[in-house]
Amino acid sequence: MTYDLKNVFYLDTNFDIPAAQGVQTERGRTLDISAYIDPVSKGRSSAVGLAIYKVHFDWSETEGNAPVGPTEDGAGRAALLVGDYGYSNTTSDVVQEQLTLCVANQNLIAAQDYFGPDYAEGGAGAGGSGFAYENEIMMPSMQVPYVAVRDTLNLVWGQGIVDSKLVNNISVRLECAQIKLGSDVVNQLLRTQTA
């Protein structure tokens, strides 16, 4: 299907990142997409996958209604993954293997790094820039969407080497559409989307 107002819809989820979550720890939440996919062809009907065209990440203070405070000296990576990584539909902590939240993982749909306003130059009170900084690592596109055929997506936050000072909220919004898939494409996607 094409990327247009008739076909595209939005999915979203969010969770809070506590102060002092713990460095080198991954926190995540699953998003059940089983209602939007059907990887099994039935008779004349095609299999259906969820095409993800764009992923929007957002960081804010708790409750999601204000920007992150200027004393935040934590940093980390937000990622959207397809497959079962051990998270739940509430928020849970699961230590991931190295390279899970990077482009070496074929199940990575999108990722973005976030650096709190006081992260630069060593953190709190050390002359940070006073501005939050975001760096996009990977993103699908309207021309080449990421097509999910597994029933679970995961919003994951990987804490950097400095603990978050404040309680922050991370949220994600997906621009997506259901698309028909041939059996050869579905089989290829099912083989690659294993966690």
mmCIF file of the C-alpha atoms, coordinates in Angstrom:
data_MODEL
# 
_entry.id   MODEL 
# 
loop_
_atom_site.group_PDB 
_atom_site.id 
_atom_site.type_symbol 
_atom_site.label_atom_id 
_atom_site.label_alt_id 
_atom_site.label_comp_id 
_atom_site.label_asym_id 
_atom_site.label_entity_id 
_atom_site.label_seq_id 
_atom_site.pdbx_PDB_ins_code 
_atom_site.Cartn_x 
_atom_site.Cartn_y 
_atom_site.Cartn_z 
_atom_site.occupancy 
_atom_site.B_iso_or_equiv 
_atom_site.pdbx_formal_charge 
_atom_site.auth_seq_id 
_atom_site.auth_comp_id 
_atom_site.auth_asym_id 
_atom_site.auth_atom_id 
_atom_site.pdbx_PDB_model_num 
ATOM 1   C CA . MET A 1 1   ? 0.000  0.000   0.000  1.00 0.00 ? 1   MET A CA 1 
ATOM 2   C CA . THR A 1 2   ? 1.056  3.538   -0.529 1.00 0.00 ? 2   THR A CA 1 
ATOM 3   C CA . TYR A 1 3   ? 1.961  6.055   2.134  1.00 0.00 ? 3   TYR A CA 1 
ATOM 4   C CA . ASP A 1 4   ? -1.111 8.295   2.177  1.00 0.00 ? 4   ASP A CA 1 
ATOM 5   C CA . LEU A 1 5   ? -3.942 9.502   4.415  1.00 0.00 ? 5   LEU A CA 1 
ATOM 6   C CA . LYS A 1 6   ? -6.124 6.566   3.425  1.00 0.00 ? 6   LYS A CA 1 
ATOM 7   C CA . ASN A 1 7   ? -3.666 3.866   4.528  1.00 0.00 ? 7   ASN A CA 1 
ATOM 8   C CA . VAL A 1 8   ? -1.374 5.267   7.239  1.00 0.00 ? 8   VAL A CA 1 
ATOM 9   C CA . PHE A 1 9   ? -2.309 5.181   10.922 1.00 0.00 ? 9   PHE A CA 1 
ATOM 10  C CA . TYR A 1 10  ? -0.435 5.771   14.178 1.00 0.00 ? 10  TYR A CA 1 
ATOM 11  C CA . LEU A 1 11  ? 0.613  3.560   17.081 1.00 0.00 ? 11  LEU A CA 1 
ATOM 12  C CA . ASP A 1 12  ? 2.339  4.778   20.244 1.00 0.00 ? 12  ASP A CA 1 
ATOM 13  C CA . THR A 1 13  ? 3.580  3.837   23.695 1.00 0.00 ? 13  THR A CA 1 
ATOM 14  C CA . ASN A 1 14  ? 5.651  5.401   26.491 1.00 0.00 ? 14  ASN A CA 1 
ATOM 15  C CA . PHE A 1 15  ? 7.169  4.801   29.919 1.00 0.00 ? 15  PHE A CA 1 
ATOM 16  C CA . ASP A 1 16  ? 9.075  6.637   32.639 1.00 0.00 ? 16  ASP A CA 1 
ATOM 17  C CA . ILE A 1 17  ? 12.837 6.388   33.035 1.00 0.00 ? 17  ILE A CA 1 
ATOM 18  C CA . PRO A 1 18  ? 13.611 6.653   36.757 1.00 0.00 ? 18  PRO A CA 1 
ATOM 19  C CA . ALA A 1 19  ? 16.389 8.751   38.220 1.00 0.00 ? 19  ALA A CA 1 
ATOM 20  C CA . ALA A 1 20  ? 19.444 6.550   38.796 1.00 0.00 ? 20  ALA A CA 1 
ATOM 21  C CA . GLN A 1 21  ? 18.059 3.693   36.696 1.00 0.00 ? 21  GLN A CA 1 
ATOM 22  C CA . GLY A 1 22  ? 21.494 2.128   36.580 1.00 0.00 ? 22  GLY A CA 1 
ATOM 23  C CA . VAL A 1 23  ? 24.056 2.409   33.832 1.00 0.00 ? 23  VAL A CA 1 
ATOM 24  C CA . GLN A 1 24  ? 24.425 -0.266  31.175 1.00 0.00 ? 24  GLN A CA 1 
ATOM 25  C CA . THR A 1 25  ? 20.797 -1.307  31.826 1.00 0.00 ? 25  THR A CA 1 
ATOM 26  C CA . GLU A 1 26  ? 18.032 -1.606  29.244 1.00 0.00 ? 26  GLU A CA 1 
ATOM 27  C CA . ARG A 1 27  ? 14.467 -0.745  30.158 1.00 0.00 ? 27  ARG A CA 1 
ATOM 28  C CA . GLY A 1 28  ? 11.628 -1.466  27.766 1.00 0.00 ? 28  GLY A CA 1 
ATOM 29  C CA . ARG A 1 29  ? 7.973  -1.982  27.064 1.00 0.00 ? 29  ARG A CA 1 
ATOM 30  C CA . THR A 1 30  ? 6.283  -4.137  24.449 1.00 0.00 ? 30  THR A CA 1 
ATOM 31  C CA . LEU A 1 31  ? 3.656  -3.054  21.986 1.00 0.00 ? 31  LEU A CA 1 
ATOM 32  C CA . ASP A 1 32  ? 1.406  -5.899  20.794 1.00 0.00 ? 32  ASP A CA 1 
ATOM 33  C CA . ILE A 1 33  ? 0.809  -5.599  17.045 1.00 0.00 ? 33  ILE A CA 1 
ATOM 34  C CA . SER A 1 34  ? -0.830 -9.008  16.514 1.00 0.00 ? 34  SER A CA 1 
ATOM 35  C CA . ALA A 1 35  ? -4.076 -7.323  15.422 1.00 0.00 ? 35  ALA A CA 1 
ATOM 36  C CA . TYR A 1 36  ? -2.236 -5.673  12.496 1.00 0.00 ? 36  TYR A CA 1 
ATOM 37  C CA . ILE A 1 37  ? -0.307 -8.633  11.060 1.00 0.00 ? 37  ILE A CA 1 
ATOM 38  C CA . ASP A 1 38  ? -1.087 -12.048 9.644  1.00 0.00 ? 38  ASP A CA 1 
ATOM 39  C CA . PRO A 1 39  ? 2.045  -13.759 8.362  1.00 0.00 ? 39  PRO A CA 1 
ATOM 40  C CA . VAL A 1 40  ? 0.161  -16.834 7.110  1.00 0.00 ? 40  VAL A CA 1 
ATOM 41  C CA . SER A 1 41  ? -1.384 -16.831 3.623  1.00 0.00 ? 41  SER A CA 1 
ATOM 42  C CA . LYS A 1 42  ? -4.843 -18.395 3.601  1.00 0.00 ? 42  LYS A CA 1 
ATOM 43  C CA . GLY A 1 43  ? -6.125 -19.653 0.273  1.00 0.00 ? 43  GLY A CA 1 
ATOM 44  C CA . ARG A 1 44  ? -6.313 -16.682 -2.046 1.00 0.00 ? 44  ARG A CA 1 
ATOM 45  C CA . SER A 1 45  ? -5.674 -14.058 0.612  1.00 0.00 ? 45  SER A CA 1 
ATOM 46  C CA . SER A 1 46  ? -2.176 -12.669 1.008  1.00 0.00 ? 46  SER A CA 1 
ATOM 47  C CA . ALA A 1 47  ? -0.197 -12.482 4.204  1.00 0.00 ? 47  ALA A CA 1 
ATOM 48  C CA . VAL A 1 48  ? -0.245 -9.086  5.938  1.00 0.00 ? 48  VAL A CA 1 
ATOM 49  C CA . GLY A 1 49  ? 2.662  -7.217  7.522  1.00 0.00 ? 49  GLY A CA 1 
ATOM 50  C CA . LEU A 1 50  ? 2.938  -3.889  9.322  1.00 0.00 ? 50  LEU A CA 1 
ATOM 51  C CA . ALA A 1 51  ? 4.964  -1.375  7.302  1.00 0.00 ? 51  ALA A CA 1 
ATOM 52  C CA . ILE A 1 52  ? 6.628  1.173   9.594  1.00 0.00 ? 52  ILE A CA 1 
ATOM 53  C CA . TYR A 1 53  ? 7.506  4.315   7.665  1.00 0.00 ? 53  TYR A CA 1 
ATOM 54  C CA . LYS A 1 54  ? 8.592  6.718   10.366 1.00 0.00 ? 54  LYS A CA 1 
ATOM 55  C CA . VAL A 1 55  ? 9.371  6.562   14.086 1.00 0.00 ? 55  VAL A CA 1 
ATOM 56  C CA . HIS A 1 56  ? 9.186  9.649   16.296 1.00 0.00 ? 56  HIS A CA 1 
ATOM 57  C CA . PHE A 1 57  ? 10.990 9.543   19.672 1.00 0.00 ? 57  PHE A CA 1 
ATOM 58  C CA . ASP A 1 58  ? 10.337 12.080  22.432 1.00 0.00 ? 58  ASP A CA 1 
ATOM 59  C CA . TRP A 1 59  ? 11.863 12.761  25.860 1.00 0.00 ? 59  TRP A CA 1 
ATOM 60  C CA . SER A 1 60  ? 10.156 14.900  28.443 1.00 0.00 ? 60  SER A CA 1 
ATOM 61  C CA . GLU A 1 61  ? 9.816  15.302  32.162 1.00 0.00 ? 61  GLU A CA 1 
ATOM 62  C CA . THR A 1 62  ? 7.468  12.820  33.854 1.00 0.00 ? 62  THR A CA 1 
ATOM 63  C CA . GLU A 1 63  ? 3.910  12.908  32.516 1.00 0.00 ? 63  GLU A CA 1 
ATOM 64  C CA . GLY A 1 64  ? 5.209  14.056  29.134 1.00 0.00 ? 64  GLY A CA 1 
ATOM 65  C CA . ASN A 1 65  ? 4.062  17.671  29.349 1.00 0.00 ? 65  ASN A CA 1 
ATOM 66  C CA . ALA A 1 66  ? 7.311  19.581  29.838 1.00 0.00 ? 66  ALA A CA 1 
ATOM 67  C CA . PRO A 1 67  ? 10.839 19.512  28.407 1.00 0.00 ? 67  PRO A CA 1 
ATOM 68  C CA . VAL A 1 68  ? 13.594 17.668  30.248 1.00 0.00 ? 68  VAL A CA 1 
ATOM 69  C CA . GLY A 1 69  ? 15.057 19.839  33.004 1.00 0.00 ? 69  GLY A CA 1 
ATOM 70  C CA . PRO A 1 70  ? 18.389 21.643  32.534 1.00 0.00 ? 70  PRO A CA 1 
ATOM 71  C CA . THR A 1 71  ? 20.152 19.626  35.261 1.00 0.00 ? 71  THR A CA 1 
ATOM 72  C CA . GLU A 1 72  ? 19.673 16.260  33.476 1.00 0.00 ? 72  GLU A CA 1 
ATOM 73  C CA . ASP A 1 73  ? 23.142 14.802  33.018 1.00 0.00 ? 73  ASP A CA 1 
ATOM 74  C CA . GLY A 1 74  ? 22.138 11.343  31.797 1.00 0.00 ? 74  GLY A CA 1 
ATOM 75  C CA . ALA A 1 75  ? 22.401 10.031  28.256 1.00 0.00 ? 75  ALA A CA 1 
ATOM 76  C CA . GLY A 1 76  ? 21.295 6.925   26.440 1.00 0.00 ? 76  GLY A CA 1 
ATOM 77  C CA . ARG A 1 77  ? 19.829 5.341   23.336 1.00 0.00 ? 77  ARG A CA 1 
ATOM 78  C CA . ALA A 1 78  ? 16.171 4.895   22.458 1.00 0.00 ? 78  ALA A CA 1 
ATOM 79  C CA . ALA A 1 79  ? 15.389 2.051   20.091 1.00 0.00 ? 79  ALA A CA 1 
ATOM 80  C CA . LEU A 1 80  ? 12.442 0.327   18.498 1.00 0.00 ? 80  LEU A CA 1 
ATOM 81  C CA . LEU A 1 81  ? 12.933 -3.423  18.012 1.00 0.00 ? 81  LEU A CA 1 
ATOM 82  C CA . VAL A 1 82  ? 10.777 -6.173  16.538 1.00 0.00 ? 82  VAL A CA 1 
ATOM 83  C CA . GLY A 1 83  ? 10.612 -9.602  18.216 1.00 0.00 ? 83  GLY A CA 1 
ATOM 84  C CA . ASP A 1 84  ? 10.634 -11.038 21.720 1.00 0.00 ? 84  ASP A CA 1 
ATOM 85  C CA . TYR A 1 85  ? 13.367 -9.467  23.851 1.00 0.00 ? 85  TYR A CA 1 
ATOM 86  C CA . GLY A 1 86  ? 11.856 -10.358 27.219 1.00 0.00 ? 86  GLY A CA 1 
ATOM 87  C CA . TYR A 1 87  ? 10.029 -7.100  27.970 1.00 0.00 ? 87  TYR A CA 1 
ATOM 88  C CA . SER A 1 88  ? 6.413  -6.956  29.085 1.00 0.00 ? 88  SER A CA 1 
ATOM 89  C CA . ASN A 1 89  ? 3.437  -4.738  28.273 1.00 0.00 ? 89  ASN A CA 1 
ATOM 90  C CA . THR A 1 90  ? 4.208  -2.859  31.458 1.00 0.00 ? 90  THR A CA 1 
ATOM 91  C CA . THR A 1 91  ? 7.752  -1.579  31.899 1.00 0.00 ? 91  THR A CA 1 
ATOM 92  C CA . SER A 1 92  ? 10.540 -4.042  32.682 1.00 0.00 ? 92  SER A CA 1 
ATOM 93  C CA . ASP A 1 93  ? 14.355 -4.172  32.838 1.00 0.00 ? 93  ASP A CA 1 
ATOM 94  C CA . VAL A 1 94  ? 16.174 -6.759  30.733 1.00 0.00 ? 94  VAL A CA 1 
ATOM 95  C CA . VAL A 1 95  ? 19.939 -6.711  30.251 1.00 0.00 ? 95  VAL A CA 1 
ATOM 96  C CA . GLN A 1 96  ? 20.559 -7.064  26.527 1.00 0.00 ? 96  GLN A CA 1 
ATOM 97  C CA . GLU A 1 97  ? 23.562 -8.496  24.758 1.00 0.00 ? 97  GLU A CA 1 
ATOM 98  C CA . GLN A 1 98  ? 26.067 -6.112  23.241 1.00 0.00 ? 98  GLN A CA 1 
ATOM 99  C CA . LEU A 1 99  ? 25.091 -4.579  19.888 1.00 0.00 ? 99  LEU A CA 1 
ATOM 100 C CA . THR A 1 100 ? 21.348 -5.192  20.422 1.00 0.00 ? 100 THR A CA 1 
ATOM 101 C CA . LEU A 1 101 ? 20.535 -1.463  20.128 1.00 0.00 ? 101 LEU A CA 1 
ATOM 102 C CA . CYS A 1 102 ? 22.695 -0.763  17.089 1.00 0.00 ? 102 CYS A CA 1 
ATOM 103 C CA . VAL A 1 103 ? 22.453 -1.172  13.329 1.00 0.00 ? 103 VAL A CA 1 
ATOM 104 C CA . ALA A 1 104 ? 24.245 -4.547  13.513 1.00 0.00 ? 104 ALA A CA 1 
ATOM 105 C CA . ASN A 1 105 ? 20.922 -5.960  14.789 1.00 0.00 ? 105 ASN A CA 1 
ATOM 106 C CA . GLN A 1 106 ? 18.602 -6.728  11.861 1.00 0.00 ? 106 GLN A CA 1 
ATOM 107 C CA . ASN A 1 107 ? 15.608 -6.378  14.202 1.00 0.00 ? 107 ASN A CA 1 
ATOM 108 C CA . LEU A 1 108 ? 16.371 -2.708  14.879 1.00 0.00 ? 108 LEU A CA 1 
ATOM 109 C CA . ILE A 1 109 ? 13.695 -0.558  13.265 1.00 0.00 ? 109 ILE A CA 1 
ATOM 110 C CA . ALA A 1 110 ? 14.851 2.862   14.483 1.00 0.00 ? 110 ALA A CA 1 
ATOM 111 C CA . ALA A 1 111 ? 17.239 4.314   17.054 1.00 0.00 ? 111 ALA A CA 1 
ATOM 112 C CA . GLN A 1 112 ? 18.168 7.712   18.406 1.00 0.00 ? 112 GLN A CA 1 
ATOM 113 C CA . ASP A 1 113 ? 20.694 8.867   20.988 1.00 0.00 ? 113 ASP A CA 1 
ATOM 114 C CA . TYR A 1 114 ? 19.743 11.402  23.610 1.00 0.00 ? 114 TYR A CA 1 
ATOM 115 C CA . PHE A 1 115 ? 22.105 13.566  25.693 1.00 0.00 ? 115 PHE A CA 1 
ATOM 116 C CA . GLY A 1 116 ? 20.640 15.517  28.619 1.00 0.00 ? 116 GLY A CA 1 
ATOM 117 C CA . PRO A 1 117 ? 21.216 19.288  28.815 1.00 0.00 ? 117 PRO A CA 1 
ATOM 118 C CA . ASP A 1 118 ? 23.923 18.934  31.477 1.00 0.00 ? 118 ASP A CA 1 
ATOM 119 C CA . TYR A 1 119 ? 25.631 15.854  29.988 1.00 0.00 ? 119 TYR A CA 1 
ATOM 120 C CA . ALA A 1 120 ? 28.336 17.726  28.057 1.00 0.00 ? 120 ALA A CA 1 
ATOM 121 C CA . GLU A 1 121 ? 31.735 18.295  29.676 1.00 0.00 ? 121 GLU A CA 1 
ATOM 122 C CA . GLY A 1 122 ? 31.264 15.836  32.499 1.00 0.00 ? 122 GLY A CA 1 
ATOM 123 C CA . GLY A 1 123 ? 27.775 16.358  33.800 1.00 0.00 ? 123 GLY A CA 1 
ATOM 124 C CA . ALA A 1 124 ? 26.159 18.350  36.560 1.00 0.00 ? 124 ALA A CA 1 
ATOM 125 C CA . GLY A 1 125 ? 27.780 21.643  37.401 1.00 0.00 ? 125 GLY A CA 1 
ATOM 126 C CA . ALA A 1 126 ? 30.644 21.055  34.975 1.00 0.00 ? 126 ALA A CA 1 
ATOM 127 C CA . GLY A 1 127 ? 29.618 23.596  32.380 1.00 0.00 ? 127 GLY A CA 1 
ATOM 128 C CA . GLY A 1 128 ? 27.259 21.570  30.199 1.00 0.00 ? 128 GLY A CA 1 
ATOM 129 C CA . SER A 1 129 ? 25.706 23.184  27.157 1.00 0.00 ? 129 SER A CA 1 
ATOM 130 C CA . GLY A 1 130 ? 22.291 23.613  28.771 1.00 0.00 ? 130 GLY A CA 1 
ATOM 131 C CA . PHE A 1 131 ? 20.624 22.143  25.677 1.00 0.00 ? 131 PHE A CA 1 
ATOM 132 C CA . ALA A 1 132 ? 19.397 18.603  25.110 1.00 0.00 ? 132 ALA A CA 1 
ATOM 133 C CA . TYR A 1 133 ? 20.937 16.937  22.067 1.00 0.00 ? 133 TYR A CA 1 
ATOM 134 C CA . GLU A 1 134 ? 19.447 14.184  19.926 1.00 0.00 ? 134 GLU A CA 1 
ATOM 135 C CA . ASN A 1 135 ? 21.240 12.197  17.249 1.00 0.00 ? 135 ASN A CA 1 
ATOM 136 C CA . GLU A 1 136 ? 19.321 9.950   14.847 1.00 0.00 ? 136 GLU A CA 1 
ATOM 137 C CA . ILE A 1 137 ? 21.060 6.607   14.314 1.00 0.00 ? 137 ILE A CA 1 
ATOM 138 C CA . MET A 1 138 ? 18.630 4.801   12.024 1.00 0.00 ? 138 MET A CA 1 
ATOM 139 C CA . MET A 1 139 ? 15.165 5.407   10.604 1.00 0.00 ? 139 MET A CA 1 
ATOM 140 C CA . PRO A 1 140 ? 12.941 3.638   8.037  1.00 0.00 ? 140 PRO A CA 1 
ATOM 141 C CA . SER A 1 141 ? 11.490 5.730   5.210  1.00 0.00 ? 141 SER A CA 1 
ATOM 142 C CA . MET A 1 142 ? 8.397  6.168   3.060  1.00 0.00 ? 142 MET A CA 1 
ATOM 143 C CA . GLN A 1 143 ? 10.274 4.537   0.173  1.00 0.00 ? 143 GLN A CA 1 
ATOM 144 C CA . VAL A 1 144 ? 11.725 1.653   2.223  1.00 0.00 ? 144 VAL A CA 1 
ATOM 145 C CA . PRO A 1 145 ? 9.608  0.971   5.326  1.00 0.00 ? 145 PRO A CA 1 
ATOM 146 C CA . TYR A 1 146 ? 10.538 -1.643  7.903  1.00 0.00 ? 146 TYR A CA 1 
ATOM 147 C CA . VAL A 1 147 ? 7.970  -4.440  7.537  1.00 0.00 ? 147 VAL A CA 1 
ATOM 148 C CA . ALA A 1 148 ? 7.199  -6.258  10.803 1.00 0.00 ? 148 ALA A CA 1 
ATOM 149 C CA . VAL A 1 149 ? 5.735  -9.770  10.657 1.00 0.00 ? 149 VAL A CA 1 
ATOM 150 C CA . ARG A 1 150 ? 6.316  -10.691 14.318 1.00 0.00 ? 150 ARG A CA 1 
ATOM 151 C CA . ASP A 1 151 ? 3.614  -9.721  16.815 1.00 0.00 ? 151 ASP A CA 1 
ATOM 152 C CA . THR A 1 152 ? 5.744  -7.705  19.241 1.00 0.00 ? 152 THR A CA 1 
ATOM 153 C CA . LEU A 1 153 ? 7.493  -4.349  18.989 1.00 0.00 ? 153 LEU A CA 1 
ATOM 154 C CA . ASN A 1 154 ? 9.645  -3.035  21.846 1.00 0.00 ? 154 ASN A CA 1 
ATOM 155 C CA . LEU A 1 155 ? 10.397 0.537   22.870 1.00 0.00 ? 155 LEU A CA 1 
ATOM 156 C CA . VAL A 1 156 ? 13.761 0.244   24.638 1.00 0.00 ? 156 VAL A CA 1 
ATOM 157 C CA . TRP A 1 157 ? 15.908 2.743   26.525 1.00 0.00 ? 157 TRP A CA 1 
ATOM 158 C CA . GLY A 1 158 ? 19.587 1.870   26.960 1.00 0.00 ? 158 GLY A CA 1 
ATOM 159 C CA . GLN A 1 159 ? 21.114 3.951   29.761 1.00 0.00 ? 159 GLN A CA 1 
ATOM 160 C CA . GLY A 1 160 ? 24.537 5.435   29.064 1.00 0.00 ? 160 GLY A CA 1 
ATOM 161 C CA . ILE A 1 161 ? 27.513 5.666   31.390 1.00 0.00 ? 161 ILE A CA 1 
ATOM 162 C CA . VAL A 1 162 ? 25.893 8.376   33.548 1.00 0.00 ? 162 VAL A CA 1 
ATOM 163 C CA . ASP A 1 163 ? 22.692 7.783   35.548 1.00 0.00 ? 163 ASP A CA 1 
ATOM 164 C CA . SER A 1 164 ? 19.680 9.949   34.835 1.00 0.00 ? 164 SER A CA 1 
ATOM 165 C CA . LYS A 1 165 ? 19.404 12.618  37.497 1.00 0.00 ? 165 LYS A CA 1 
ATOM 166 C CA . LEU A 1 166 ? 15.715 13.287  36.867 1.00 0.00 ? 166 LEU A CA 1 
ATOM 167 C CA . VAL A 1 167 ? 12.692 11.094  36.212 1.00 0.00 ? 167 VAL A CA 1 
ATOM 168 C CA . ASN A 1 168 ? 12.020 11.406  32.489 1.00 0.00 ? 168 ASN A CA 1 
ATOM 169 C CA . ASN A 1 169 ? 9.407  10.030  30.134 1.00 0.00 ? 169 ASN A CA 1 
ATOM 170 C CA . ILE A 1 170 ? 10.235 8.444   26.791 1.00 0.00 ? 170 ILE A CA 1 
ATOM 171 C CA . SER A 1 171 ? 7.564  7.986   24.158 1.00 0.00 ? 171 SER A CA 1 
ATOM 172 C CA . VAL A 1 172 ? 7.396  6.755   20.587 1.00 0.00 ? 172 VAL A CA 1 
ATOM 173 C CA . ARG A 1 173 ? 4.911  7.282   17.772 1.00 0.00 ? 173 ARG A CA 1 
ATOM 174 C CA . LEU A 1 174 ? 4.886  5.159   14.628 1.00 0.00 ? 174 LEU A CA 1 
ATOM 175 C CA . GLU A 1 175 ? 3.529  6.039   11.207 1.00 0.00 ? 175 GLU A CA 1 
ATOM 176 C CA . CYS A 1 176 ? 2.474  2.678   9.777  1.00 0.00 ? 176 CYS A CA 1 
ATOM 177 C CA . ALA A 1 177 ? 0.162  0.797   7.419  1.00 0.00 ? 177 ALA A CA 1 
ATOM 178 C CA . GLN A 1 178 ? -0.906 -2.780  6.814  1.00 0.00 ? 178 GLN A CA 1 
ATOM 179 C CA . ILE A 1 179 ? 0.496  -4.170  3.568  1.00 0.00 ? 179 ILE A CA 1 
ATOM 180 C CA . LYS A 1 180 ? -0.038 -7.396  1.620  1.00 0.00 ? 180 LYS A CA 1 
ATOM 181 C CA . LEU A 1 181 ? 2.968  -9.678  1.245  1.00 0.00 ? 181 LEU A CA 1 
ATOM 182 C CA . GLY A 1 182 ? 3.837  -12.572 -1.016 1.00 0.00 ? 182 GLY A CA 1 
ATOM 183 C CA . SER A 1 183 ? 4.832  -15.876 0.592  1.00 0.00 ? 183 SER A CA 1 
ATOM 184 C CA . ASP A 1 184 ? 8.491  -15.536 -0.456 1.00 0.00 ? 184 ASP A CA 1 
ATOM 185 C CA . VAL A 1 185 ? 8.757  -12.112 1.205  1.00 0.00 ? 185 VAL A CA 1 
ATOM 186 C CA . VAL A 1 186 ? 6.987  -13.318 4.371  1.00 0.00 ? 186 VAL A CA 1 
ATOM 187 C CA . ASN A 1 187 ? 9.301  -16.327 4.659  1.00 0.00 ? 187 ASN A CA 1 
ATOM 188 C CA . GLN A 1 188 ? 12.363 -14.098 4.322  1.00 0.00 ? 188 GLN A CA 1 
ATOM 189 C CA . LEU A 1 189 ? 11.050 -11.655 6.948  1.00 0.00 ? 189 LEU A CA 1 
ATOM 190 C CA . LEU A 1 190 ? 10.128 -14.448 9.375  1.00 0.00 ? 190 LEU A CA 1 
ATOM 191 C CA . ARG A 1 191 ? 13.658 -15.874 9.096  1.00 0.00 ? 191 ARG A CA 1 
ATOM 192 C CA . THR A 1 192 ? 15.308 -12.536 9.788  1.00 0.00 ? 192 THR A CA 1 
ATOM 193 C CA . GLN A 1 193 ? 12.998 -11.268 12.564 1.00 0.00 ? 193 GLN A CA 1 
ATOM 194 C CA . THR A 1 194 ? 14.082 -13.673 15.290 1.00 0.00 ? 194 THR A CA 1 
ATOM 195 C CA . ALA A 1 195 ? 15.260 -12.404 18.656 1.00 0.00 ? 195 ALA A CA 1 
# 
